[in-house]
Each structure stands twice: as structure tokens, then as C-alpha cells.
Amino acid sequence: MSYQTFRKLFFKMDPESAHDLIISALKTMQANSFVSKQFEKKMTVNDSRLKTKQWGVIFPNPVGLAAGFDKHANVFPALAALGFGFVEVGTLTPRPQPGNPQPRLFRLPEDEGIINRMGFNNDGIEQACQHFQKLDRPYIPIGINLGKNKDTPNKQASDDYRKGLEALYLDGDYFVINISSPNTKGLRDLQQVTALQSLLTDILEERNRLGKEHGRNQPVLLKLAPDLSEEQLTEIVKTAVSQGIDGIIATNTTLSREGLKSAHKEETGGLSGKPLRQRSTQFVRQIYRITEGKIPIIGVGGIFTGEDAYEKIRAGASLIQVYTGMIYRGPSIARLINEELLVLLEKDGIDSIDQAVGLDA
Ligand SMILES: Cc1cc2nc3c(=O)[nH]c(=O)nc-3n(C[C@H](O)[C@H](O)[C@H](O)COP(=O)(O)O)c2cc1C
């Protein structure tokens, strides 16, 4: 059965039940190493032109799975077998929390988008530590996306991020400070420059301390919202760079509802998918210009095809991520995007993904 046929049935299910079903299937798959290996063989595109090294870490291809899919960090080995070049788990908060009441996840099929107001539902960092101990480490890099608990006041937010870093320091290949989810009240206020300065000072101090202890400074990235003005974005990026941030993820979901047609368009939450594509590409380009390409950017928002990925890369992204695209295009999305990227590179006579970064910036 093609994914398009499967999707028709799948989209009849409530979105969160469908997600839970997929997570169960992934757990079953990763428990069987023979099955996982078969998937890995079928889904992985092995081509040195796709390989890239960022922060000293090797990514076999630039197509990652974005945060919010493996919220509890318990299916990343199965996701690695789907051909992704890296997987970002979380958002994880220090204490487990249930998130917002259901329903909190909505498909917007006419717009090829999703609205979610999940609210950082996750099992917490202690559970995540146990998963990392038990599960086989995949050969691809794993990013760990950190957040703060809903009831932690913003003034103490840095404690939550520091706890995440300390508990999971050796489990992640990079860490993400998520201050851009629209579904935790007040979280985005941490993007304001004075709050951001003090937050990043605390977090990077902790990273440096842990770096000394473990002999390795793990990269810390900042994930930004697409709903900032050009001036705000410039100020935030300059602040983050001067504080010593290692990379930026652009972008999280948007509060904008421009041009939507689907029935659920008025639902509260963050919008992802096709309607976000242009805006997030614009952000990548602007960040690349502000930073003069000196720190890696992960581009995310509305990537469904190799062409969409290539657009983000040419705008300045060294790596890209997908989430909504996988819901609409299916579990082969990493393989499809990687194959399409190779065709585009060939067409332009470019020898590797690295050489395409920022060509249109
Ligand atoms: C259901 C859902 C849950 C998400 N949860 C998180 C999250 O916990 N942390 C986070 O940083 N981003 C989260 N995101 C945002 C994605 O990581 C990504 O930034 C955004 O969806 C844009 O990419 P896309 O258009 O490819 O989906 C979530 C997105 C969706 C659709």
C-alpha cells in the first residue's frame, strides 16, 4: 500500500491517537534488530556528498527529524533506521508534565499544515536518562531539546535548562534551548534581550563547567520563533552570538494564520507545515547574513521536498529538519529528500551539500 492510500485511512483517526499508534509501531520495530536493519538498509541514502561535519560531529546526511515527535526520547533508534541524518528528541523538562488538555493536535489538510498546543507533555529528564541507558545508541547524532516546566517562573528558567544539560550531558551530540514554543505561557518572553542575556550566561556557564568535567564542550543551540520582527531577530541573534551560542535553529511554529483554508485554522497553538515555509526560510537567510555564516544554522519549517530543503540550505542552513512533512509525505521522507537533494546538486554542478550553504543569502 502506498503512503498516500495509507494516509487516507490514517487521517480518519484522531491525530494524537494516530501519533501514539506510530510510536508503538516504532517501539516494536526497534525491539527487533533484524527488522530495524532491513529498514535502515532500505531508507538510508549513503552518499558522501550529503555528509557534513558541524561542531566536530559527523552527520551522514543533512535531513533531521525535528523536536516534538520523539518527545520522551524513547524511539530515536527506530527513527534513525528511517534514514534521518540526525534526530532531535524532546522537548524535555526537568519534571514530567502532562501538557495541555486534549484535543491539542489538529491537521489542516487543505493547507498541508498542523496546529498543535501540546504544551511540553513529556516524561521528564529522569525517564529520558533511563531510555538513553537502555536503548542502543544509533550511529547518527542525537540532539536533545530542553525546556522549562510550566510552573517554573521565567526568573528561574535557567535552573531548568541547566538541570537538563547536567542530567543528559553525555547523551546528546548537541543541546537546544527552546524558548520559542508558543504553548507554554510566557516562554517566548525569554527571547527578550535582557532575559536572554542572563539565561544564556547561566546556561553556557554550566555547559563550560560540564565541558571541563567531561573533557568536551557540547554544542548549545538556540531555537527561535518565526513571529519576531526583523529588528528583534537581529538583536537576539547578535546577543546570542556574543554570549557564545554554537548554533541557531530557525524556526519553531508560528502564531500567524495568514491565508489558511482548513476547518481547524482558528485553533489556538503553533502552526507548522507548508504555510510556515517561506517565513522560516526568510529567517534562515537573515540569520546567515547577521552571523556572516560563522555559526551553523538548522533550518526547519515547511520542508516537504528536496527542493524545500535545498532552498533552506542555499539560504544558509547547514542542516535541516522536518516534522509536518513526515505526516503528509510518510516515513520515507528522509530518503526522498536526500535523493531529491542529490539530483538538485548534480543539476547545479555542486559537489557537496556544504558547498551549497548560503549560496542565496
Ligand atoms: C505536534 C508538534 C509538536 C511539536 N513539539 C515541539 C517541541 O516539543 N519542541 C520544539 O522545539 N518544537 C516542537 N515542534 C516544532 C517542530 O520541531 C518544528 O520546529 C516545526 O513544526 C516546524 O517544522 P515543520 O513545518 O517541518 O513541522 C512541534 C511541532 C509539532 C507539529
The ligand as an SDF file (V2000), in Angstrom:
LIG
                    3D

 31 33  0  0  0  0  0  0  0  0999 V2000
    2.9100   18.1810   17.0600 C   0  0  0  0  0  0  0  0  0  0  0  0
    4.1240   19.0280   17.1580 C   0  0  0  0  0  0  0  0  0  0  0  0
    4.8350   19.0840   18.3470 C   0  0  0  0  0  0  0  0  0  0  0  0
    5.9870   19.8580   18.4490 C   0  0  0  0  0  0  0  0  0  0  0  0
    6.6770   19.8920   19.6300 N   0  0  0  0  0  0  0  0  0  0  0  0
    7.8330   20.5910   19.7060 C   0  0  0  0  0  0  0  0  0  0  0  0
    8.6040   20.5680   20.8890 C   0  0  0  0  0  0  0  0  0  0  0  0
    8.2870   19.8910   21.8600 O   0  0  0  0  0  0  0  0  0  0  0  0
    9.7350   21.3180   20.9250 N   0  0  0  0  0  0  0  0  0  0  0  0
   10.1480   22.0710   19.8570 C   0  0  0  0  0  0  0  0  0  0  0  0
   11.1960   22.7250   19.9360 O   0  0  0  0  0  0  0  0  0  0  0  0
    9.4380   22.0980   18.7190 N   0  0  0  0  0  0  0  0  0  0  0  0
    8.3040   21.3710   18.6160 C   0  0  0  0  0  0  0  0  0  0  0  0
    7.5880   21.3880   17.4500 N   0  0  0  0  0  0  0  0  0  0  0  0
    8.0450   22.2600   16.3340 C   0  0  0  0  0  0  0  0  0  0  0  0
    8.8860   21.4960   15.3140 C   0  0  0  0  0  0  0  0  0  0  0  0
   10.0560   20.9980   15.8880 O   0  0  0  0  0  0  0  0  0  0  0  0
    9.2390   22.4160   14.1260 C   0  0  0  0  0  0  0  0  0  0  0  0
   10.0550   23.4640   14.5900 O   0  0  0  0  0  0  0  0  0  0  0  0
    8.0040   22.9990   13.4570 C   0  0  0  0  0  0  0  0  0  0  0  0
    6.9620   22.0550   13.4210 O   0  0  0  0  0  0  0  0  0  0  0  0
    8.2830   23.4610   12.0310 C   0  0  0  0  0  0  0  0  0  0  0  0
    8.6690   22.3890   11.2040 O   0  0  0  0  0  0  0  0  0  0  0  0
    7.6560   21.6210   10.2200 P   0  0  0  0  0  0  0  0  0  0  0  0
    6.9460   22.6610    9.4150 O   0  0  0  0  0  0  0  0  0  0  0  0
    8.5340   20.7240    9.4030 O   0  0  0  0  0  0  0  0  0  0  0  0
    6.7280   20.8650   11.0850 O   0  0  0  0  0  0  0  0  0  0  0  0
    6.4280   20.6140   17.3260 C   0  0  0  0  0  0  0  0  0  0  0  0
    5.7220   20.5450   16.1240 C   0  0  0  0  0  0  0  0  0  0  0  0
    4.5810   19.7590   16.0230 C   0  0  0  0  0  0  0  0  0  0  0  0
    3.8580   19.7040   14.7070 C   0  0  0  0  0  0  0  0  0  0  0  0
  1  2  1  0
  2  3  1  0
  2 30  2  0
  3  4  2  0
  4  5  1  0
  4 28  1  0
  5  6  2  0
  6  7  1  0
  6 13  1  0
  7  8  2  0
  7  9  1  0
  9 10  1  0
 10 11  2  0
 10 12  1  0
 12 13  2  0
 13 14  1  0
 14 15  1  0
 14 28  1  0
 15 16  1  0
 16 17  1  0
 16 18  1  0
 18 19  1  0
 18 20  1  0
 20 21  1  0
 20 22  1  0
 22 23  1  0
 23 24  1  0
 24 25  2  0
 24 26  1  0
 24 27  1  0
 28 29  2  0
 29 30  1  0
 30 31  1  0
M  END
$$$$
